[in-house]
Amino acid sequence: MQQDTVLVVGGGPAGLAAAANVNSAGYKAVVVEKEDVLGGAPILSGYAKLVPSGEWAKDAIGRMVKRVEDDANSTVHKSAKVEKLEGEAGNFTATLTNGESVQAGAVVLATGFTHFDSINKPEWGFGTYEDVLTTTQMEQMVGSGKIACPSDGRVPERVCILLCVGSRDRQIGREWCSKICCTVSANLAMEIKEISPETDVFIYYMDIRTFGLYEDKFYWKSQEEFKTKFVKARIAEVTASGDGRLLVKGEDTLVKRPIIIPFDIVVHAIGMDPNADNPELSQVFGIGLEKHGFIEKAEQYTNTCGTTRKGIYSCGAAYGPETIDDSIAQGAAAGGRAVADLHALVQKAG
Amino acid sequence: MAIHEKALIEDERLQQHDELVVDGVDVSGHWNTMIAPRTVRDYDDDFETKIQTYTGAENVHRCWQCGSCTNSCTMYAQNVQFNPRYWIYLTRLGMKEELVKDKDIIWQCVSCNKCTNICPKDVKPEGVMKALAHWMEEEGITEKTPSSIFDEEFADQIYKTGRIEDGKVMQNFFKKTGQPLLQEWLKVFVFRMMKHLPVKHLMAMGFNTIHTPRTKSWGKTGDVLKSYVREQKEAAHG
């Protein structure tokens, strides 16, 4: 009976949406998640309030997790990976690392992304100075309800967020825009100011890409209501000032002058890398990767949920940097497409 | 090493020495010219708020640097150094030194308001230009404008006497702005008045200019008024 089952790899927003859609069509979903909790990056990295809903990640994603876990047609394997996949569209057998075997007619790869590791941009101080953080760490700080310098616990007078860390940077082989960091950073600036009104937040940018409806809701609002200052500059390095603060060095490209500005906390707006497991996933599932290392789409317009292998679908940040909302939409689409193709297969055979 | 962007070296940063020793090495002669660094080392966090206290500049924090103001600017068409977008950016970050460098052109805004009409974020750049010009005047960075001098003379007379004497306002205004007391138009004006011989009126004017009467029971009203105006100014601009 594998033709009534869809194997969903990855239990983040996209995978949970795929599984829910498979279930709602009356099909069975088997979710395989390598970590020991469902929810994906928003839960694993401890995001605070999500863009654009403003809802806490644990509440919003929690509902998605509950919807899948409560469905009798869903089976969840946590702390497990797919080790081997045999068969073809309509008749796959997957062997999991926990020893289980799953029969499924289709596979949805909702394997997401890996956060850029700021260690790969050493000149910007991450890993060297305690008060240099990533956006995910800052999200966690916001979640804790207190803004303080990790080094000595003082309330920061000034925080700066550096955009495009691990994005749009040929030097380190990241030639893509991670799409959501501008909006997330504007949102983070507002959250910091909300918790700590005496802290001034600066955002260092080369372009601001708060696309679509994020423009006024995040970019404008952070400027107009929360007095976030946007500085157009290229950053060279982050060093220590000697008096416990950090110095951000670079060039203000509008004023055409070098800058060395003291800050208390420096935040890296880290981008989205292809999932570090993608080479392995490519081998196990026999699918192609596009030139940046994300999963390759079958066809841009007529098979948007497909991969280079029939019967295997993908969605969300596995295809490239993606927002949570669009990952959910794509996950739902991939689940739907998998079910539709299985249905057609059964009709044809019957 | 060749200097590629000579335009970025302002004269005031050139330091020439007749004799110069750097780290124990005598570099007098050919290497005697040094250029002071142009690094920005801090922002003045309060400056934007300060400028926002001037009428018209309240929305300066909304600017996202699109450049529509400069692009539409009447003055920019005359002089590309006249760049409202740039001054708004400097205001936002509190780069006062950079702003002061342009003190001799910021006031040239002709208030055509094309910038204000085109601004997608409703920053009202014209208001910002006026605010900056006023701030510079109040800080003594630029000289007082004739209109400020006129206003002061006008207010001073009110404080003192509770009234103004046209002739005296004019006389002192011309004096303070270094203009000849006997203006051509004034001659024509007086001459035409004489033709109608309003002797009584002319005598009254002449008398008042010398005598300076006060409004009845003006008492300390002027002092009170003066301190009220000062308080209002301080409340607005700190």
Boltz contact constraints between the chains, C-beta under 6 A:
constraints:
  - contact:
      token1: [A, 224]
      token2: [B, 62]
      max_distance: 6.0
  - contact:
      token1: [A, 254]
      token2: [B, 89]
      max_distance: 6.0
  - contact:
      token1: [A, 257]
      token2: [B, 38]
      max_distance: 6.0
  - contact:
      token1: [A, 257]
      token2: [B, 40]
      max_distance: 6.0
  - contact:
      token1: [A, 258]
      token2: [B, 39]
      max_distance: 6.0
  - contact:
      token1: [A, 259]
      token2: [B, 40]
      max_distance: 6.0
  - contact:
      token1: [A, 260]
      token2: [B, 39]
      max_distance: 6.0
  - contact:
      token1: [A, 260]
      token2: [B, 41]
      max_distance: 6.0
